[in-house]
Structures are given as C-alpha cells and as structure tokens.
C-alpha cells in the first residue's frame, strides 16, 4: 500500500486573488501548479479568462492551461484523467518527485474530481449530442427537468454543454445524472490541504468590475472578434464569460455598453455561484483578504502545511 502524498488546493471565486498568492506560495514550498479553471484549459481564450502569462508564472511550472480547442467538448472526466496522469507521473518520476503540487482554480467540479474522486460515467455519444445540440436552451432545460429534477435544480441552466452532458448520461444509463455523478472513485494517492480564499462581497464585486474594464483595455474585444470569426459555426460551444456576451454584440443583438455591463454582471453571478458551491464543501480552511494581508495568509498556510 502506497503512502498518501500531499498537495494543496487554492480555491476561491473569480477575481479574488488566487493567482498572485499561488505563485508566492509555490516559490515558498518548491511547488508546481495544476490549473483547475474550466475556461483556462482552452487555447485562444486568454484575456477574458485572466489566463496567467509565462512572465507572471515566474518560473513556476503550470499544467492544464491551453490543452483544448475552444469548441471541443472538454469535460470534467477529461480533466480528471489528465490530472491524475500528471500526478501519477510526478509520483514515479525521480526528477519531479521532490516538487510539491498545488491545485489552483475556481471550478469546483474539477477540483472535487481530484480531491474526492470522480464517477465512472459513460463516454460521449456523438449521435445523442448532435440531436440535443439542435435544441434550444429552454427545450434542453425542460428535458432535464423531466429526466432528473435534482440535476435541473443544481446545474448551470444557461450552460448548453452541461445540460447536454447531463441529459446524455440519463439517456445512456437509464439512470439519473445527479445520482450517478456522486458514485466517486478516487484515482490518485494524494491528500490535499484545502484552502478557500475570499473577500467581503463589496470589495470582491468592485475588483471584478475593475478587472473587466482592464480586460477591455488589454484587447478583449479584439481577441473575442478573432475567436468569433474563426469558430462562427460552433459559437454555442464557447460559453466562457467575456466571449459569449461580446458575440451578442458582434451579431448586433446588444450594444457594446450593454455587453460590458453583462460581462460584469455574469462575472459577479459566477462568483456568487462559486461561493455557494464551496460553502457546501467540507474541510476547507477559509481566509478573507478583507481581514488578513496576503503575507499573513501565506504565513498561516505554511504553518498548516508543515503539520499537514
């Protein structure tokens, strides 16, 4: 029986300050970082996902960034397989054995698939997906409501890919997605010190609004236009905040100012959903940037890490 290895999770809502803290902490403990962000896995979506740049990495090795095309059906299952492969290789590779590992991001399902395990759900079925893709959001919502009321109440009802996956699993198994996804199998030997970063709501929302304005100044509109022109036939597959709102602007469905306000609103709502998700999770140590400095938080994490 292999002994358990240890890692750290740095989770928190969008815009809270995970990236800066994780780099500083990684340098302190000689760690590599696995990104657990459902948008940063996509190539070409850089500014709108606040993707860390090579310069910002400061020499700290990062995994799971730029691993999929924007229109690919990348799932939690794909993430779980890839990350556990990385962890297995680290565990058995002498060169990387002495490096610690940190899982950093705000996508709760991605993190949970590694820390708690993941359900062995059926693979994608292209025929079913093609059929469901032709339906509207409202139709998909109604189908899921009939098949699995619990999933309907828990899932992001405006994420078409998530709706399609939940319905697909129900069709393929004749069961309920909400029940099947709870039957988790953990495929790594790591135990994780779980950290959740937060800020007072007003401060967090102010940071999110400011970050959107900075993204616009840094060229988000131009980046989104390139993506729009390149993937026009499959835009419904790109659901990342900052892009889908600008796509509506490019199609003259909303004004530019409305698109910007919508990005801010959707980002704040996403942060709210993240907070709700992680409140239900167990064994997280919560730090509030509004009450403690970054240095104080890092110092306390290091003490806990030493004794973990």
C-alpha positions in Angstrom: 0.0 0.0 0.0 1.5 3.3 -1.1 1.6 6.1 1.5 -0.5 9.1 0.8 1.2 12.1 -0.8 0.2 15.6 0.0 -0.8 18.6 -2.0 -2.6 22.0 -1.6 -5.8 23.3 -3.1 -6.1 27.0 -3.5 -9.7 27.7 -4.4 -11.9 30.8 -4.5 -14.2 33.0 -6.6 -13.1 34.7 -9.8 -11.1 37.9 -9.2 -10.3 37.1 -5.5 -6.5 36.9 -5.9 -5.7 33.2 -6.3 -3.0 33.6 -9.0 -0.7 36.1 -7.1 -0.9 34.2 -3.9 -0.4 30.8 -5.5 2.8 31.9 -7.2 4.3 33.3 -4.0 3.3 30.1 -2.1 4.6 27.9 -4.8 8.0 29.5 -4.5 8.0 29.0 -0.7 7.3 25.3 -0.9 9.0 24.4 -4.2 5.7 23.5 -5.9 4.3 23.1 -9.4 0.8 24.3 -10.2 -2.1 22.5 -11.8 -4.8 24.9 -13.1 -8.3 24.0 -12.1 -10.1 26.5 -14.3 -12.7 25.3 -16.8 -12.0 28.3 -19.1 -8.2 28.4 -19.0 -7.9 24.9 -20.4 -9.0 26.4 -23.8 -6.5 27.8 -26.3 -7.0 31.3 -27.7 -9.2 32.4 -24.8 -6.6 34.4 -22.9 -7.6 37.9 -21.8 -11.2 37.1 -20.9 -10.2 34.1 -18.8 -7.4 36.1 -17.0 -5.0 33.4 -18.1 -1.7 33.6 -16.4 1.1 34.6 -18.8 4.6 33.0 -18.9 6.1 36.1 -17.4 3.6 36.0 -14.5 4.4 32.3 -13.8 7.9 33.5 -12.7 9.4 30.1 -13.5 6.8 28.1 -11.7 5.7 25.2 -13.9 2.0 25.2 -14.7 -0.2 22.3 -16.1 -3.7 22.2 -17.7 -3.5 25.6 -19.5 -4.1 25.7 -23.2 -4.9 22.0 -23.6 -8.1 22.1 -25.7 -9.6 24.0 -28.7 -12.3 26.4 -27.8 -15.0 24.4 -29.5 -14.0 21.0 -28.1 -16.3 19.1 -25.7 -13.9 19.1 -22.8 -15.4 17.5 -19.7 -14.7 17.1 -16.0 -13.9 13.5 -16.9 -11.3 14.6 -19.4 -9.8 16.9 -16.7 -9.8 14.1 -14.1 -8.0 11.7 -16.4 -5.3 14.2 -17.4 -4.6 15.5 -13.9 -4.3 12.0 -12.4 -1.9 11.1 -15.2 0.2 14.1 -14.2 0.1 13.1 -10.5 1.0 9.5 -11.3 4.0 10.6 -13.4 5.1 13.0 -10.7 4.9 10.2 -8.1 7.0 7.9 -10.2 9.4 10.4 -11.9 12.6 11.0 -9.8 13.1 14.5 -11.3 9.7 15.8 -10.3 9.3 13.7 -7.1 10.8 16.4 -5.0 8.3 19.0 -6.3 5.2 19.7 -4.3 1.9 20.2 -6.2 -0.9 22.8 -5.9 -4.3 22.6 -7.5 -5.3 26.3 -8.2 -8.7 27.5 -9.5 -12.3 28.2 -9.0 -14.0 25.3 -10.9 -15.5 23.2 -8.0 -16.2 20.1 -10.0 -12.7 20.0 -11.5 -11.1 20.3 -8.0 -13.5 17.7 -6.4 -12.8 15.2 -9.2 -9.2 15.1 -8.0 -9.6 15.5 -4.2 -12.6 13.3 -3.7 -12.7 11.2 -6.9 -14.9 11.1 -10.0 -17.9 9.0 -11.1 -17.2 6.5 -13.9 -19.8 7.9 -16.3 -20.3 6.7 -19.9 -18.2 8.3 -22.7 -19.7 10.9 -25.0 -22.2 9.8 -27.7 -21.9 11.9 -30.8 -25.3 10.9 -32.2 -27.1 11.9 -29.0 -25.0 15.1 -28.8 -25.8 16.1 -32.3 -29.5 15.6 -31.7 -29.5 17.6 -28.5 -27.3 20.4 -29.9 -30.1 21.3 -32.4 -32.5 22.0 -29.4 -32.8 25.4 -27.7 -31.7 26.1 -24.1 -35.4 26.1 -23.0 -36.1 22.7 -24.6 -33.0 21.2 -23.0 -34.0 22.6 -19.6 -37.4 21.0 -19.9 -36.0 17.6 -20.9 -33.6 17.6 -18.0 -36.4 18.7 -15.6 -38.4 15.7 -16.7 -35.5 13.2 -16.5 -33.7 14.4 -13.4 -35.2 17.2 -11.3 -32.3 17.2 -8.8 -29.8 17.9 -11.6 -32.1 20.6 -13.0 -32.1 22.3 -9.6 -28.3 22.1 -9.3 -26.8 22.6 -12.8 -26.0 25.9 -14.6 -29.1 26.0 -16.7 -27.6 28.5 -19.2 -24.6 26.3 -20.0 -25.7 24.3 -23.0 -22.9 21.8 -22.9 -23.5 21.0 -19.2 -27.2 20.4 -20.0 -26.4 18.2 -22.9 -24.0 16.1 -20.9 -26.5 15.6 -18.0 -29.2 14.5 -20.5 -26.8 12.3 -22.4 -25.8 10.4 -19.2 -29.5 9.9 -18.3 -30.2 8.6 -21.8 -27.2 6.2 -21.9 -27.7 4.8 -18.4 -31.5 5.0 -17.9 -30.5 6.5 -14.5 -30.2 9.9 -13.0 -27.1 12.1 -13.6 -27.4 13.6 -10.1 -27.1 10.1 -8.5 -24.5 8.6 -10.8 -22.1 11.5 -10.5 -22.0 11.0 -6.7 -20.5 7.5 -7.0 -16.9 8.7 -7.0 -13.7 6.7 -7.5 -10.5 8.5 -6.4 -7.7 7.7 -8.8 -4.7 9.2 -7.0 -2.7 8.8 -3.7 -2.8 12.5 -2.7 -4.3 14.1 0.3 -5.0 17.8 -0.1 -4.8 20.7 2.3 -7.8 22.7 1.1 -7.7 26.5 1.2 -10.5 28.8 0.1 -9.8 32.5 -0.4 -12.5 35.1 -0.1 -13.1 38.8 0.2 -16.0 40.9 1.6 -18.7 41.0 -1.1 -18.5 44.7 -2.0 -14.7 44.5 -2.3 -14.9 41.3 -4.5 -17.5 42.8 -6.8 -15.5 46.0 -7.1 -12.4 44.0 -8.1 -14.5 42.0 -10.7 -15.9 45.2 -12.3 -12.4 46.8 -12.4 -10.9 43.6 -13.9 -13.4 43.6 -16.7 -12.5 47.2 -17.6 -8.8 46.3 -17.6 -9.6 43.3 -19.9 -11.3 45.6 -22.4 -8.3 48.0 -22.3 -6.0 45.0 -22.8 -7.7 43.9 -26.0 -10.6 41.5 -25.0 -12.8 42.8 -27.8 -10.2 42.2 -30.5 -9.4 38.7 -29.1 -13.1 37.8 -28.9 -13.6 39.0 -32.5 -10.9 36.7 -33.8 -12.5 33.8 -31.9 -15.9 34.8 -33.3 -14.7 34.9 -36.9 -12.8 31.6 -36.6 -15.5 29.5 -34.9 -18.6 31.1 -36.1 -20.4 27.8 -36.9 -19.8 26.4 -33.4 -20.1 29.5 -31.2 -22.7 27.8 -28.9 -19.9 25.6 -27.7 -18.0 28.6 -26.3 -19.7 29.5 -23.1 -16.9 31.4 -21.3 -17.9 34.7 -19.7 -16.4 37.7 -21.7 -16.8 35.9 -25.0 -20.4 34.9 -25.3 -21.6 38.4 -24.3 -19.3 40.0 -27.0 -20.6 37.5 -29.6 -24.1 39.0 -29.0 -22.6 42.5 -29.6 -20.9 41.3 -32.8 -24.3 40.0 -34.0 -25.9 43.4 -33.3 -28.2 41.8 -30.7 -27.0 44.1 -27.9 -25.0 47.4 -27.7 -21.3 47.5 -26.7 -22.1 49.1 -23.4 -24.7 46.5 -22.7 -22.2 43.7 -23.5 -19.7 45.2 -21.0 -22.3 45.5 -18.3 -23.4 42.0 -19.0 -19.9 40.6 -18.7 -19.6 42.4 -15.3 -22.9 41.0 -14.1 -22.2 37.5 -15.3 -18.8 37.6 -13.6 -20.4 38.7 -10.3 -23.1 36.0 -10.6 -20.4 33.4 -11.4 -18.5 34.4 -8.2 -21.8 34.1 -6.3 -22.3 30.6 -7.6 -18.7 29.6 -6.7 -19.2 30.9 -3.2 -22.4 28.8 -2.9 -20.6 25.7 -4.2 -17.7 25.9 -1.9 -19.8 26.7 1.2 -21.2 23.2 0.8 -17.8 21.5 0.6 -16.1 20.1 3.6 -12.6 20.6 5.2 -11.8 23.9 3.5 -9.8 26.5 5.6 -11.2 29.9 4.7 -9.1 33.1 4.5 -10.6 36.5 3.9 -8.3 39.1 2.1 -10.5 41.8 3.6 -9.5 40.8 7.1 -5.9 39.5 6.6 -3.0 40.6 4.4 -1.6 38.2 1.7 1.6 37.8 3.8 -0.4 36.8 6.9 -2.4 34.3 4.9 0.7 32.7 3.3 2.4 32.5 6.7 -0.6 30.7 8.2 -0.9 28.3 5.2 2.8 27.5 5.6 2.4 26.6 9.2 -0.6 24.3 8.4 1.3 22.8 5.5 4.3 21.9 7.7 2.0 20.0 10.1 -0.4 18.5 7.5 
